[in-house]
Amino acid sequence: MNGFGIPGLSPRLERRLDDGIVAVEMLLAASISSEYELLTQTSHHLVDAGGKRLRPLLTLLAAEFGNPDAPGIIESAVVSELTHLATLYHDDVMDEAPLRRGVESANSRWGNTVAILAGDFLFAKSSALLADLGPEAVRLQAATFERLVVGQIMETIGPRDGEDWLGHYLKVVADKTGSLLSASAQYGALASGASDSVRSILGEFGERIGIAFQIADDVIDIASESGVSGKTPGTDLREGIPTLVTIHVITSSDPADAQLRELLLSPITDEALVVDVLSQLRDHRAIATARLQLREYADGAKQVLVPLDDCEAKEALMALCDAVIDRSA
C-alpha cells in the first residue's frame, strides 16, 4: 500500500502524485505564514498535525484528465486544503471538540476567539490564491462556500417537524462534505484544461465520494477509539447531532430501541452515559446498516466514472472508492 492509501497505483502515477503533494505542502506552509507569530502558530497547528490531504489529492488526480503540468494546479490544490482546514477550526469551536487529528484542538489550546480568527485567516489566504486562478474558480469557490454554510446551519437546526431524518442528513452531508470534494476535483479539471463534460463527471464523483467519506467518518466516530480516528469518539453524541448510525436507531420502530432512541434525541452531556451509549451502538445492527449504505454510495461514485476514458487516474479514483469503504471496516 502506498502513502495515499489507494491500492494499485502505478509507479509513474504514484511518483507524479508524490511530487504534487510535496509541492502542495511547500505552498501550504508558505501561504499561512504571517508577520504575527500567533497567527502563524495557530494556522500551522492543524497543518503540522498532518491529515489525509484527500482534497488536494483529488485535485491532482482530476488534473490528470487534462494537462497535469498546467499552471495553477498546485495553487488549486492548496485552495481546497486551506478551505477545508478553515472549516475544521470553526467546526471544533461549535463542537467544543478537545481533539483534532490526534492533537489538542486549537480552541482547547488558545480559546474559541483565536480558533475562529485562525479559521478566518485561512479563508483569507485561500481567497488570495483564488484571485490568480480566474473568475470561474472564484465562482466555484463562492458556490461551495455557500453550501458549506448552508450545510452547517441545517445541521445545527436539525430536521423540521415531519421532515425525513435520513433525507435531511444526506443533504447536510452533501453540502458540508460533498461540496468541497466536488470543488476539489473541479479545480483540477479547470486548471488542467479538461473538457466541461469531464469536469462535470469529476465534480459529481467528488460529491458522491464525499458523502461516502462522511458516512465512513460517522461509523468511525462510534466504532473506533480516539487513537484510531484522531478525534474524540462520540463528539456528535455530545452535541446531539444525528449521524447515519444514530438515525437508524432514532427512526427504528423496534420496542427494544426505545430507551436508546430517547437518549439519542438530545445532547448527552454525562461522560459515563456517552461511554455507555457508544458501547450499545457498537453492538447495534445500525452499524452494519450504515456500512452497507457506505458501500452503496462508494459503488455509486464508481459508476459516475464509467464514461471517462480508461487511464491510470480513472483506475486510481475507482480504487479510492474501495479505500473509503475499508476505512470503516
TORKOL-4160 file (C-alpha; in steps of 0.2 Angstrom, whole numbers, padded with zeros to 4 digits, m for minus):
329
<pt num="1" X="0000" Y="0000" Z="0000"/>
<pt num="2" X="0007" Y="0017" Z="m0005"/>
<pt num="3" X="0006" Y="0033" Z="0006"/>
<pt num="4" X="m0010" Y="0039" Z="m0002"/>
<pt num="5" X="m0020" Y="0024" Z="0004"/>
<pt num="6" X="m0025" Y="0020" Z="m0013"/>
<pt num="7" X="m0021" Y="0002" Z="m0019"/>
<pt num="8" X="m0014" Y="m0002" Z="m0036"/>
<pt num="9" X="m0007" Y="0015" Z="m0040"/>
<pt num="10" X="0006" Y="0013" Z="m0055"/>
<pt num="11" X="0024" Y="0018" Z="m0051"/>
<pt num="12" X="0023" Y="0033" Z="m0063"/>
<pt num="13" X="0007" Y="0040" Z="m0056"/>
<pt num="14" X="0012" Y="0037" Z="m0038"/>
<pt num="15" X="0028" Y="0047" Z="m0042"/>
<pt num="16" X="0018" Y="0061" Z="m0050"/>
<pt num="17" X="0006" Y="0062" Z="m0035"/>
<pt num="18" X="0021" Y="0062" Z="m0023"/>
<pt num="19" X="0029" Y="0076" Z="m0032"/>
<pt num="20" X="0012" Y="0085" Z="m0032"/>
<pt num="21" X="0009" Y="0083" Z="m0014"/>
<pt num="22" X="0027" Y="0089" Z="m0009"/>
<pt num="23" X="0023" Y="0105" Z="m0019"/>
<pt num="24" X="0006" Y="0107" Z="m0011"/>
<pt num="25" X="0014" Y="0105" Z="0007"/>
<pt num="26" X="0028" Y="0118" Z="0002"/>
<pt num="27" X="0015" Y="0131" Z="m0004"/>
<pt num="28" X="0003" Y="0127" Z="0010"/>
<pt num="29" X="0016" Y="0131" Z="0023"/>
<pt num="30" X="0022" Y="0147" Z="0014"/>
<pt num="31" X="0004" Y="0153" Z="0012"/>
<pt num="32" X="0000" Y="0153" Z="0030"/>
<pt num="33" X="0015" Y="0162" Z="0037"/>
<pt num="34" X="0011" Y="0179" Z="0045"/>
<pt num="35" X="0021" Y="0193" Z="0052"/>
<pt num="36" X="0011" Y="0190" Z="0068"/>
<pt num="37" X="0018" Y="0175" Z="0077"/>
<pt num="38" X="0002" Y="0169" Z="0085"/>
<pt num="39" X="m0007" Y="0168" Z="0068"/>
<pt num="40" X="0007" Y="0158" Z="0061"/>
<pt num="41" X="0007" Y="0147" Z="0076"/>
<pt num="42" X="m0011" Y="0144" Z="0076"/>
<pt num="43" X="m0013" Y="0142" Z="0057"/>
<pt num="44" X="0002" Y="0129" Z="0057"/>
<pt num="45" X="m0006" Y="0119" Z="0071"/>
<pt num="46" X="m0018" Y="0108" Z="0060"/>
<pt num="47" X="m0006" Y="0109" Z="0045"/>
<pt num="48" X="0008" Y="0101" Z="0055"/>
<pt num="49" X="m0004" Y="0088" Z="0063"/>
<pt num="50" X="m0005" Y="0081" Z="0045"/>
<pt num="51" X="m0021" Y="0073" Z="0038"/>
<pt num="52" X="m0026" Y="0063" Z="0023"/>
<pt num="53" X="m0024" Y="0078" Z="0011"/>
<pt num="54" X="m0039" Y="0070" Z="0002"/>
<pt num="55" X="m0044" Y="0086" Z="m0006"/>
<pt num="56" X="m0028" Y="0091" Z="m0014"/>
<pt num="57" X="m0026" Y="0073" Z="m0020"/>
<pt num="58" X="m0042" Y="0074" Z="m0029"/>
<pt num="59" X="m0037" Y="0090" Z="m0037"/>
<pt num="60" X="m0021" Y="0082" Z="m0043"/>
<pt num="61" X="m0030" Y="0066" Z="m0049"/>
<pt num="62" X="m0043" Y="0076" Z="m0058"/>
<pt num="63" X="m0029" Y="0086" Z="m0067"/>
<pt num="64" X="m0023" Y="0070" Z="m0075"/>
<pt num="65" X="m0038" Y="0071" Z="m0086"/>
<pt num="66" X="m0031" Y="0087" Z="m0094"/>
<pt num="67" X="m0013" Y="0094" Z="m0094"/>
<pt num="68" X="m0007" Y="0089" Z="m0077"/>
<pt num="69" X="0008" Y="0100" Z="m0079"/>
<pt num="70" X="m0003" Y="0116" Z="m0082"/>
<pt num="71" X="0000" Y="0131" Z="m0071"/>
<pt num="72" X="m0012" Y="0134" Z="m0056"/>
<pt num="73" X="m0015" Y="0115" Z="m0052"/>
<pt num="74" X="m0004" Y="0116" Z="m0036"/>
<pt num="75" X="m0012" Y="0133" Z="m0031"/>
<pt num="76" X="m0029" Y="0125" Z="m0034"/>
<pt num="77" X="m0025" Y="0110" Z="m0023"/>
<pt num="78" X="m0019" Y="0122" Z="m0009"/>
<pt num="79" X="m0035" Y="0132" Z="m0010"/>
<pt num="80" X="m0045" Y="0116" Z="m0007"/>
<pt num="81" X="m0035" Y="0111" Z="0008"/>
<pt num="82" X="m0035" Y="0129" Z="0016"/>
<pt num="83" X="m0054" Y="0130" Z="0014"/>
<pt num="84" X="m0055" Y="0113" Z="0022"/>
<pt num="85" X="m0043" Y="0117" Z="0037"/>
<pt num="86" X="m0053" Y="0133" Z="0040"/>
<pt num="87" X="m0069" Y="0124" Z="0042"/>
<pt num="88" X="m0061" Y="0112" Z="0054"/>
<pt num="89" X="m0056" Y="0127" Z="0066"/>
<pt num="90" X="m0074" Y="0133" Z="0065"/>
<pt num="91" X="m0081" Y="0116" Z="0067"/>
<pt num="92" X="m0071" Y="0112" Z="0083"/>
<pt num="93" X="m0077" Y="0128" Z="0091"/>
<pt num="94" X="m0095" Y="0124" Z="0088"/>
<pt num="95" X="m0092" Y="0106" Z="0093"/>
<pt num="96" X="m0081" Y="0111" Z="0108"/>
<pt num="97" X="m0070" Y="0097" Z="0102"/>
<pt num="98" X="m0054" Y="0093" Z="0113"/>
<pt num="99" X="m0045" Y="0084" Z="0099"/>
<pt num="100" X="m0042" Y="0086" Z="0081"/>
<pt num="101" X="m0031" Y="0074" Z="0070"/>
<pt num="102" X="m0024" Y="0067" Z="0086"/>
<pt num="103" X="m0018" Y="0083" Z="0094"/>
<pt num="104" X="m0026" Y="0096" Z="0105"/>
<pt num="105" X="m0039" Y="0106" Z="0095"/>
<pt num="106" X="m0035" Y="0125" Z="0093"/>
<pt num="107" X="m0050" Y="0130" Z="0103"/>
<pt num="108" X="m0044" Y="0120" Z="0118"/>
<pt num="109" X="m0027" Y="0127" Z="0117"/>
<pt num="110" X="m0030" Y="0145" Z="0113"/>
<pt num="111" X="m0048" Y="0148" Z="0116"/>
<pt num="112" X="m0063" Y="0150" Z="0104"/>
<pt num="113" X="m0059" Y="0168" Z="0098"/>
<pt num="114" X="m0042" Y="0164" Z="0092"/>
<pt num="115" X="m0048" Y="0147" Z="0084"/>
<pt num="116" X="m0062" Y="0157" Z="0075"/>
<pt num="117" X="m0049" Y="0170" Z="0069"/>
<pt num="118" X="m0037" Y="0157" Z="0063"/>
<pt num="119" X="m0050" Y="0149" Z="0053"/>
<pt num="120" X="m0054" Y="0166" Z="0045"/>
<pt num="121" X="m0036" Y="0169" Z="0042"/>
<pt num="122" X="m0035" Y="0153" Z="0032"/>
<pt num="123" X="m0051" Y="0158" Z="0022"/>
<pt num="124" X="m0042" Y="0174" Z="0018"/>
<pt num="125" X="m0026" Y="0165" Z="0012"/>
<pt num="126" X="m0037" Y="0154" Z="0001"/>
<pt num="127" X="m0045" Y="0169" Z="m0007"/>
<pt num="128" X="m0028" Y="0177" Z="m0011"/>
<pt num="129" X="m0023" Y="0161" Z="m0021"/>
<pt num="130" X="m0040" Y="0160" Z="m0029"/>
<pt num="131" X="m0038" Y="0178" Z="m0036"/>
<pt num="132" X="m0025" Y="0172" Z="m0048"/>
<pt num="133" X="m0035" Y="0157" Z="m0054"/>
<pt num="134" X="m0048" Y="0166" Z="m0064"/>
<pt num="135" X="m0066" Y="0170" Z="m0062"/>
<pt num="136" X="m0073" Y="0153" Z="m0065"/>
<pt num="137" X="m0063" Y="0146" Z="m0050"/>
<pt num="138" X="m0069" Y="0161" Z="m0039"/>
<pt num="139" X="m0087" Y="0157" Z="m0044"/>
<pt num="140" X="m0084" Y="0139" Z="m0039"/>
<pt num="141" X="m0077" Y="0143" Z="m0023"/>
<pt num="142" X="m0091" Y="0156" Z="m0019"/>
<pt num="143" X="m0105" Y="0142" Z="m0023"/>
<pt num="144" X="m0095" Y="0129" Z="m0012"/>
<pt num="145" X="m0093" Y="0141" Z="0002"/>
<pt num="146" X="m0112" Y="0145" Z="0002"/>
<pt num="147" X="m0116" Y="0126" Z="0003"/>
<pt num="148" X="m0104" Y="0124" Z="0017"/>
<pt num="149" X="m0113" Y="0137" Z="0027"/>
<pt num="150" X="m0130" Y="0131" Z="0022"/>
<pt num="151" X="m0125" Y="0113" Z="0027"/>
<pt num="152" X="m0119" Y="0119" Z="0044"/>
<pt num="153" X="m0134" Y="0129" Z="0048"/>
<pt num="154" X="m0145" Y="0114" Z="0043"/>
<pt num="155" X="m0135" Y="0103" Z="0054"/>
<pt num="156" X="m0137" Y="0115" Z="0068"/>
<pt num="157" X="m0155" Y="0117" Z="0067"/>
<pt num="158" X="m0159" Y="0099" Z="0063"/>
<pt num="159" X="m0174" Y="0092" Z="0054"/>
<pt num="160" X="m0190" Y="0101" Z="0054"/>
<pt num="161" X="m0206" Y="0093" Z="0061"/>
<pt num="162" X="m0211" Y="0079" Z="0049"/>
<pt num="163" X="m0196" Y="0080" Z="0039"/>
<pt num="164" X="m0187" Y="0064" Z="0034"/>
<pt num="165" X="m0172" Y="0062" Z="0045"/>
<pt num="166" X="m0162" Y="0052" Z="0033"/>
<pt num="167" X="m0165" Y="0065" Z="0019"/>
<pt num="168" X="m0160" Y="0079" Z="0030"/>
<pt num="169" X="m0144" Y="0070" Z="0035"/>
<pt num="170" X="m0139" Y="0067" Z="0017"/>
<pt num="171" X="m0142" Y="0085" Z="0012"/>
<pt num="172" X="m0132" Y="0091" Z="0026"/>
<pt num="173" X="m0118" Y="0079" Z="0021"/>
<pt num="174" X="m0119" Y="0083" Z="0003"/>
<pt num="175" X="m0117" Y="0102" Z="0007"/>
<pt num="176" X="m0104" Y="0100" Z="0022"/>
<pt num="177" X="m0093" Y="0087" Z="0015"/>
<pt num="178" X="m0098" Y="0083" Z="m0003"/>
<pt num="179" X="m0097" Y="0101" Z="m0010"/>
<pt num="180" X="m0079" Y="0104" Z="m0006"/>
<pt num="181" X="m0073" Y="0087" Z="m0013"/>
<pt num="182" X="m0083" Y="0091" Z="m0028"/>
<pt num="183" X="m0075" Y="0108" Z="m0029"/>
<pt num="184" X="m0058" Y="0100" Z="m0027"/>
<pt num="185" X="m0060" Y="0089" Z="m0041"/>
<pt num="186" X="m0067" Y="0103" Z="m0052"/>
<pt num="187" X="m0052" Y="0114" Z="m0048"/>
<pt num="188" X="m0041" Y="0101" Z="m0055"/>
<pt num="189" X="m0051" Y="0099" Z="m0071"/>
<pt num="190" X="m0052" Y="0118" Z="m0073"/>
<pt num="191" X="m0033" Y="0121" Z="m0070"/>
<pt num="192" X="m0028" Y="0107" Z="m0082"/>
<pt num="193" X="m0040" Y="0112" Z="m0096"/>
<pt num="194" X="m0051" Y="0097" Z="m0096"/>
<pt num="195" X="m0067" Y="0097" Z="m0105"/>
<pt num="196" X="m0083" Y="0103" Z="m0097"/>
<pt num="197" X="m0090" Y="0086" Z="m0098"/>
<pt num="198" X="m0075" Y="0079" Z="m0089"/>
<pt num="199" X="m0076" Y="0092" Z="m0076"/>
<pt num="200" X="m0095" Y="0088" Z="m0073"/>
<pt num="201" X="m0091" Y="0070" Z="m0071"/>
<pt num="202" X="m0077" Y="0073" Z="m0059"/>
<pt num="203" X="m0087" Y="0085" Z="m0049"/>
<pt num="204" X="m0101" Y="0073" Z="m0047"/>
<pt num="205" X="m0089" Y="0059" Z="m0042"/>
<pt num="206" X="m0081" Y="0071" Z="m0029"/>
<pt num="207" X="m0099" Y="0074" Z="m0021"/>
<pt num="208" X="m0103" Y="0056" Z="m0020"/>
<pt num="209" X="m0086" Y="0050" Z="m0013"/>
<pt num="210" X="m0088" Y="0065" Z="m0001"/>
<pt num="211" X="m0104" Y="0058" Z="0005"/>
<pt num="212" X="m0097" Y="0040" Z="0007"/>
<pt num="213" X="m0082" Y="0048" Z="0016"/>
<pt num="214" X="m0093" Y="0056" Z="0029"/>
<pt num="215" X="m0103" Y="0040" Z="0032"/>
<pt num="216" X="m0086" Y="0031" Z="0035"/>
<pt num="217" X="m0082" Y="0045" Z="0047"/>
<pt num="218" X="m0098" Y="0043" Z="0056"/>
<pt num="219" X="m0095" Y="0024" Z="0058"/>
<pt num="220" X="m0078" Y="0028" Z="0064"/>
<pt num="221" X="m0084" Y="0041" Z="0077"/>
<pt num="222" X="m0093" Y="0027" Z="0085"/>
<pt num="223" X="m0084" Y="0011" Z="0081"/>
<pt num="224" X="m0066" Y="0016" Z="0085"/>
<pt num="225" X="m0055" Y="0023" Z="0099"/>
<pt num="226" X="m0048" Y="0041" Z="0098"/>
<pt num="227" X="m0031" Y="0034" Z="0094"/>
<pt num="228" X="m0038" Y="0027" Z="0078"/>
<pt num="229" X="m0048" Y="0041" Z="0072"/>
<pt num="230" X="m0038" Y="0056" Z="0079"/>
<pt num="231" X="m0054" Y="0063" Z="0086"/>
<pt num="232" X="m0064" Y="0060" Z="0102"/>
<pt num="233" X="m0077" Y="0046" Z="0100"/>
<pt num="234" X="m0094" Y="0052" Z="0102"/>
<pt num="235" X="m0092" Y="0070" Z="0098"/>
<pt num="236" X="m0109" Y="0070" Z="0089"/>
<pt num="237" X="m0117" Y="0062" Z="0103"/>
<pt num="238" X="m0112" Y="0076" Z="0115"/>
<pt num="239" X="m0119" Y="0089" Z="0103"/>
<pt num="240" X="m0135" Y="0079" Z="0099"/>
<pt num="241" X="m0131" Y="0079" Z="0081"/>
<pt num="242" X="m0139" Y="0064" Z="0072"/>
<pt num="243" X="m0127" Y="0054" Z="0061"/>
<pt num="244" X="m0132" Y="0039" Z="0049"/>
<pt num="245" X="m0129" Y="0027" Z="0063"/>
<pt num="246" X="m0139" Y="0036" Z="0076"/>
<pt num="247" X="m0153" Y="0040" Z="0063"/>
<pt num="248" X="m0156" Y="0021" Z="0061"/>
<pt num="249" X="m0159" Y="0020" Z="0079"/>
<pt num="250" X="m0170" Y="0036" Z="0081"/>
<pt num="251" X="m0181" Y="0031" Z="0067"/>
<pt num="252" X="m0182" Y="0012" Z="0072"/>
<pt num="253" X="m0200" Y="0006" Z="0077"/>
<pt num="254" X="m0192" Y="m0009" Z="0087"/>
<pt num="255" X="m0198" Y="m0008" Z="0105"/>
<pt num="256" X="m0180" Y="m0014" Z="0110"/>
<pt num="257" X="m0173" Y="0003" Z="0104"/>
<pt num="258" X="m0185" Y="0014" Z="0114"/>
<pt num="259" X="m0173" Y="0018" Z="0128"/>
<pt num="260" X="m0158" Y="0021" Z="0117"/>
<pt num="261" X="m0169" Y="0031" Z="0105"/>
<pt num="262" X="m0174" Y="0043" Z="0118"/>
<pt num="263" X="m0156" Y="0046" Z="0124"/>
<pt num="264" X="m0151" Y="0050" Z="0106"/>
<pt num="265" X="m0164" Y="0063" Z="0103"/>
<pt num="266" X="m0155" Y="0076" Z="0115"/>
<pt num="267" X="m0136" Y="0080" Z="0118"/>
<pt num="268" X="m0128" Y="0068" Z="0130"/>
<pt num="269" X="m0118" Y="0078" Z="0142"/>
<pt num="270" X="m0114" Y="0065" Z="0155"/>
<pt num="271" X="m0097" Y="0056" Z="0150"/>
<pt num="272" X="m0102" Y="0040" Z="0158"/>
<pt num="273" X="m0118" Y="0039" Z="0148"/>
<pt num="274" X="m0108" Y="0044" Z="0132"/>
<pt num="275" X="m0097" Y="0029" Z="0135"/>
<pt num="276" X="m0112" Y="0018" Z="0138"/>
<pt num="277" X="m0122" Y="0024" Z="0123"/>
<pt num="278" X="m0106" Y="0021" Z="0112"/>
<pt num="279" X="m0105" Y="0003" Z="0119"/>
<pt num="280" X="m0123" Y="0000" Z="0114"/>
<pt num="281" X="m0121" Y="0007" Z="0097"/>
<pt num="282" X="m0106" Y="m0003" Z="0093"/>
<pt num="283" X="m0116" Y="m0019" Z="0096"/>
<pt num="284" X="m0131" Y="m0012" Z="0087"/>
<pt num="285" X="m0137" Y="m0018" Z="0069"/>
<pt num="286" X="m0137" Y="0001" Z="0064"/>
<pt num="287" X="m0118" Y="0000" Z="0062"/>
<pt num="288" X="m0120" Y="m0014" Z="0049"/>
<pt num="289" X="m0134" Y="m0005" Z="0040"/>
<pt num="290" X="m0123" Y="0011" Z="0039"/>
<pt num="291" X="m0108" Y="0001" Z="0032"/>
<pt num="292" X="m0120" Y="m0006" Z="0019"/>
<pt num="293" X="m0126" Y="0011" Z="0014"/>
<pt num="294" X="m0107" Y="0017" Z="0013"/>
<pt num="295" X="m0104" Y="0003" Z="0001"/>
<pt num="296" X="m0119" Y="0009" Z="m0010"/>
<pt num="297" X="m0113" Y="0027" Z="m0011"/>
<pt num="298" X="m0095" Y="0021" Z="m0015"/>
<pt num="299" X="m0101" Y="0010" Z="m0028"/>
<pt num="300" X="m0112" Y="0024" Z="m0035"/>
<pt num="301" X="m0096" Y="0035" Z="m0036"/>
<pt num="302" X="m0088" Y="0022" Z="m0046"/>
<pt num="303" X="m0102" Y="0021" Z="m0058"/>
<pt num="304" X="m0101" Y="0040" Z="m0061"/>
<pt num="305" X="m0083" Y="0037" Z="m0068"/>
<pt num="306" X="m0088" Y="0025" Z="m0081"/>
<pt num="307" X="m0090" Y="0037" Z="m0096"/>
<pt num="308" X="m0072" Y="0043" Z="m0093"/>
<pt num="309" X="m0058" Y="0036" Z="m0105"/>
<pt num="310" X="m0049" Y="0022" Z="m0096"/>
<pt num="311" X="m0032" Y="0028" Z="m0089"/>
<pt num="312" X="m0022" Y="0027" Z="m0073"/>
<pt num="313" X="m0031" Y="0041" Z="m0065"/>
<pt num="314" X="m0048" Y="0033" Z="m0068"/>
<pt num="315" X="m0041" Y="0017" Z="m0060"/>
<pt num="316" X="m0035" Y="0027" Z="m0045"/>
<pt num="317" X="m0051" Y="0035" Z="m0042"/>
<pt num="318" X="m0060" Y="0019" Z="m0043"/>
<pt num="319" X="m0048" Y="0011" Z="m0030"/>
<pt num="320" X="m0051" Y="0027" Z="m0019"/>
<pt num="321" X="m0069" Y="0021" Z="m0018"/>
<pt num="322" X="m0063" Y="0004" Z="m0011"/>
<pt num="323" X="m0051" Y="0013" Z="0001"/>
<pt num="324" X="m0065" Y="0023" Z="0008"/>
<pt num="325" X="m0075" Y="0008" Z="0012"/>
<pt num="326" X="m0060" Y="m0001" Z="0020"/>
<pt num="327" X="m0058" Y="0014" Z="0032"/>
<pt num="328" X="m0073" Y="0010" Z="0042"/>
<pt num="329" X="m0070" Y="m0009" Z="0042"/>
